[in-house]
Amino acid sequence: MYEVVEFTEVRALPGNPPVQRLLGNFAMAQDALERGRAAWRATLEEGTDDYVWWVVKRQGAELAEWIADSRSAKEYAVDVRTGQLIQL
């Protein structure tokens, strides 16, 4: 199972921990990736003053397989062989 998690650092509440929200659990990585990308793209289109980022990872994993954030049009994946972050 894969999960999509959204994290938000609320600009109006500096110093507070990020708000974490589970966007869904998915049997297939591709389905989780599509959900994460949809949330990311919607936020890029709408704009936000907050800093938001999304991750797709296996449930219980510490390492994300896909990462994107609201300040960039770039997305990243982790090379599981090396642990390096790779821009897609």
RAPELIN-V331006 format. One record per backbone hydrogen bond with DSSP energy under -1.0 kcal/mol. NH is the residue of the N-H (numbers start at 1). CO is the residue of the C=O. E is the energy in kcal/mol with one decimal. If there is no record, write none. Layout:
# RAPELIN-V331006
NH/CO/E
NH/CO/E
This chain:
# RAPELIN-V331006
2/26/-3.5
3/57/-3.0
4/24/-2.2
5/55/-2.4
6/21/-3.0
7/53/-3.1
8/19/-2.3
9/51/-3.2
13/10/-1.7
16/13/-1.7
19/8/-3.1
21/6/-2.8
23/4/-3.1
26/2/-3.3
32/28/-1.7
33/29/-2.7
34/30/-2.3
35/31/-1.9
36/32/-2.5
37/33/-2.8
38/34/-2.1
39/35/-2.0
40/36/-2.5
41/37/-3.0
42/38/-2.1
43/39/-1.9
44/40/-2.3
45/41/-2.4
46/42/-2.5
47/43/-2.9
51/9/-2.0
53/7/-2.3
54/68/-2.6
55/5/-2.2
56/66/-2.0
57/3/-2.1
59/1/-2.0
61/58/-2.4
65/56/-3.4
66/56/-1.3
67/76/-2.3
68/54/-1.7
70/52/-3.0
72/69/-1.3
76/67/-2.8
77/86/-2.5
79/84/-2.9
83/79/-3.7
86/77/-3.4
88/75/-3.1
